[in-house]
Amino acid sequence: MARLAPKELSLSDSEGNELQELINRHKTAQQIVIRAKIIILASLGKNNSEIARILDISLDMAG
């Protein structure tokens, strides 16, 4: 089975900073924190399998 490369995702510095601020806030819902972490890891070139393993989430959730 061929391995598909993830779609390229690039974030501006301000977008990355906004996501990091969401992650660091104590009142941010955990589902939002996980989504923000997924976006940041995807922007670093991680594929869905790596993201799922790093965050200890399902492959479907990482996708």
ZAKOL-243809 format. One record per residue: residue in one letter; x, y, z of N, C-alpha, C in turn; residue number from 1. Coordinates in steps of 0.05 Angstrom, whole numbers, plus 32768, in hexadecimal, padded with zeros to 4 digits. Atoms other than C-alpha are relative to their C-alpha. Layout:
N
+----+--------+---------+------+---------+----------+-------+--------+---------+------+-----+
| aa | n_east | n_north | n_up | ca_east | ca_north | ca_up | c_east | c_north | c_up |   i |
+----+--------+---------+------+---------+----------+-------+--------+---------+------+-----+
|  A |      X |       Y |    Z |       X |        Y |     Z |      X |       Y |    Z | NUM |
...
+----+--------+---------+------+---------+----------+-------+--------+---------+------+-----+
***
This chain:
63
+----+--------+---------+------+---------+----------+-------+--------+---------+------+-----+
| aa | n_east | n_north | n_up | ca_east | ca_north | ca_up | c_east | c_north | c_up |   i |
+----+--------+---------+------+---------+----------+-------+--------+---------+------+-----+
|  M |   8011 |    7FE9 | 8000 |    8000 |     8000 |  8000 |   8012 |    8019 | 8000 |   1 |
|  A |   7FF0 |    7FE7 | 8002 |    801C |     8044 |  7FEC |   7FFB |    8012 | 8018 |   2 |
|  R |   8003 |    7FED | 7FE9 |    8029 |     8075 |  8023 |   7FFD |    801C | 7FF5 |   3 |
|  L |   8006 |    7FE5 | 8009 |    800A |     80B8 |  8016 |   800E |    8015 | 8011 |   4 |
|  A |   7FF4 |    7FEA | 7FF1 |    8030 |     80F7 |  8029 |   7FE9 |    8012 | 800A |   5 |
|  P |   8015 |    7FEE | 7FF6 |    8008 |     8126 |  8055 |   8000 |    801A | 7FF0 |   6 |
|  K |   8002 |    7FE6 | 800E |    7FEE |     8166 |  8036 |   8011 |    8014 | 800F |   7 |
|  E |   7FEF |    7FEC | 7FF4 |    801D |     81A0 |  8042 |   7FEE |    8014 | 800F |   8 |
|  L |   800F |    7FED | 7FEF |    8004 |     81CD |  807A |   8015 |    8013 | 800B |   9 |
|  S |   7FED |    7FED | 7FF6 |    8028 |     820D |  8089 |   7FF0 |    8015 | 8010 |  10 |
|  L |   800C |    7FED | 7FEF |    8017 |     823D |  80C1 |   8012 |    8019 | 8001 |  11 |
|  S |   7FF1 |    7FE8 | 7FFC |    802C |     8285 |  80C7 |   8009 |    8001 | 801E |  12 |
|  D |   7FF8 |    7FFE | 7FE4 |    8050 |     8299 |  8107 |   7FE9 |    8008 | 8012 |  13 |
|  S |   8017 |    7FF7 | 7FF0 |    8012 |     82BC |  8120 |   7FEC |    7FEA | 8005 |  14 |
|  E |   8012 |    8016 | 7FFD |    7FE7 |     827F |  8113 |   800B |    7FEB | 8014 |  15 |
|  G |   7FF3 |    8013 | 7FED |    8018 |     8252 |  8137 |   7FFF |    800A | 801C |  16 |
|  N |   8001 |    7FF4 | 7FE6 |    801A |     8283 |  8171 |   7FE4 |    7FFE | 800C |  17 |
|  E |   801C |    8001 | 7FF6 |    7FCE |     8285 |  8176 |   7FF9 |    7FE4 | 8009 |  18 |
|  L |   8006 |    801C | 7FF8 |    7FCA |     8239 |  8177 |   800E |    7FF9 | 801A |  19 |
|  Q |   7FF1 |    8005 | 7FE7 |    8000 |     8236 |  81AD |   7FF3 |    800D | 8018 |  20 |
|  E |   800E |    7FF2 | 7FEB |    7FDA |     8269 |  81D6 |   7FE7 |    7FF0 | 8009 |  21 |
|  L |   8018 |    8011 | 7FFA |    7F9B |     823D |  81D1 |   8008 |    7FE8 | 8011 |  22 |
|  I |   7FF6 |    8018 | 7FF2 |    7FC3 |     8201 |  81E9 |   8008 |    8007 | 801C |  23 |
|  N |   7FF6 |    7FF8 | 7FE5 |    7FE1 |     8227 |  8224 |   7FEA |    800B | 8013 |  24 |
|  R |   8015 |    7FF6 | 7FEF |    7F9F |     8244 |  823D |   7FF4 |    7FE9 | 8011 |  25 |
|  H |   800B |    8014 | 7FEE |    7F83 |     821F |  8279 |   7FE3 |    7FFA | 7FFB |  26 |
|  K |   801D |    8004 | 8003 |    7F3B |     8228 |  8265 |   7FF8 |    7FF7 | 7FE4 |  27 |
|  T |   8006 |    800A | 801B |    7F40 |     820F |  821D |   7FF7 |    7FE3 | 8003 |  28 |
|  A |   800B |    801C | 8000 |    7F16 |     81D0 |  8212 |   8016 |    7FED | 7FF4 |  29 |
|  Q |   7FEB |    8013 | 8008 |    7F42 |     8193 |  820A |   7FFE |    7FF7 | 7FE3 |  30 |
|  Q |   8003 |    8007 | 801C |    7F24 |     8182 |  81C6 |   800D |    8015 | 7FEE |  31 |
|  I |   7FF3 |    7FEA | 8010 |    7F3C |     81C6 |  81AC |   801E |    7FFE | 8003 |  32 |
|  V |   7FE3 |    8003 | 7FFC |    7F81 |     81BB |  81CB |   800B |    7FEA | 7FEE |  33 |
|  I |   7FF7 |    8016 | 8011 |    7F87 |     8178 |  81A7 |   8000 |    8008 | 7FE3 |  34 |
|  R |   8001 |    7FF7 | 801B |    7F71 |     8197 |  8165 |   8017 |    8013 | 7FF9 |  35 |
|  A |   7FEA |    7FED | 8004 |    7FA3 |     81CF |  816D |   801B |    7FF2 | 7FFE |  36 |
|  K |   7FE7 |    8010 | 8001 |    7FDB |     819D |  817B |   8002 |    7FF0 | 7FE6 |  37 |
|  I |   8000 |    800F | 8019 |    7FC7 |     8174 |  813E |   8009 |    8013 | 7FE9 |  38 |
|  I |   7FF9 |    7FEC | 8015 |    7FCC |     81B3 |  8112 |   801D |    8007 | 8001 |  39 |
|  I |   7FE3 |    7FF9 | 7FFD |    8010 |     81C6 |  812F |   8012 |    7FE9 | 7FF6 |  40 |
|  L |   7FEF |    8016 | 8008 |    802C |     8180 |  8125 |   7FFE |    7FFB | 7FE2 |  41 |
|  A |   8003 |    8002 | 801D |    8010 |     817D |  80DE |   8011 |    8015 | 7FF2 |  42 |
|  S |   7FF0 |    7FEB | 800D |    8032 |     81BF |  80CE |   801E |    7FFA | 8002 |  43 |
|  L |   7FE4 |    8009 | 7FFE |    8073 |     819F |  80E5 |   8007 |    7FE9 | 7FEE |  44 |
|  G |   7FFB |    8015 | 8013 |    806B |     816A |  80B0 |   7FFA |    7FE4 | 800A |  45 |
|  K |   8007 |    801A | 7FF6 |    8052 |     8131 |  80DC |   7FE8 |    7FF5 | 7FF1 |  46 |
|  N |   8018 |    800C | 800D |    8023 |     80FF |  80BC |   7FED |    7FF7 | 8015 |  47 |
|  N |   8015 |    8007 | 7FEE |    7FE3 |     80E6 |  80DB |   8008 |    7FEB | 8014 |  48 |
|  S |   7FF7 |    8015 | 7FED |    8003 |     80A8 |  80F9 |   8012 |    800B | 8015 |  49 |
|  E |   7FEE |    7FF4 | 7FED |    803A |     80D0 |  811A |   7FF0 |    8011 | 8014 |  50 |
|  I |   8010 |    7FEE | 7FEF |    8008 |     8103 |  8135 |   7FF0 |    7FEF | 8014 |  51 |
|  A |   8010 |    8012 | 7FEE |    7FDB |     80CB |  8151 |   8012 |    7FF4 | 8016 |  52 |
|  R |   7FEE |    800C | 7FEC |    8017 |     80AB |  8173 |   8009 |    8014 | 8014 |  53 |
|  I |   7FF5 |    7FEB | 7FEE |    8033 |     80EC |  8190 |   7FEB |    8009 | 8014 |  54 |
|  L |   8015 |    7FF6 | 7FEF |    7FF0 |     8103 |  81AB |   7FEF |    7FEA | 800E |  55 |
|  D |   800F |    8017 | 7FF5 |    7FD7 |     80BD |  81BE |   7FE2 |    8003 | 7FFA |  56 |
|  I |   801C |    7FFE | 8009 |    7F97 |     80C6 |  8195 |   7FFD |    7FEC | 7FE9 |  57 |
|  S |   8005 |    8013 | 8016 |    7F76 |     809B |  8160 |   8009 |    800C | 7FE5 |  58 |
|  L |   7FF8 |    7FF7 | 801A |    7F8C |     809E |  8118 |   7FEA |    8010 | 7FF2 |  59 |
|  D |   8016 |    7FF1 | 800B |    7F47 |     80B5 |  8104 |   7FFF |    801D | 800B |  60 |
|  M |   8000 |    7FE6 | 7FF4 |    7F4B |     80EF |  8135 |   8017 |    8011 | 7FF4 |  61 |
|  A |   7FE9 |    7FF2 | 800B |    7F90 |     8102 |  811A |   7FFB |    8009 | 7FE4 |  62 |
|  G |   8006 |    7FF9 | 801C |    7F74 |     8103 |  80D3 |   7FEC |    8016 | 7FFF |  63 |
+----+--------+---------+------+---------+----------+-------+--------+---------+------+-----+
***
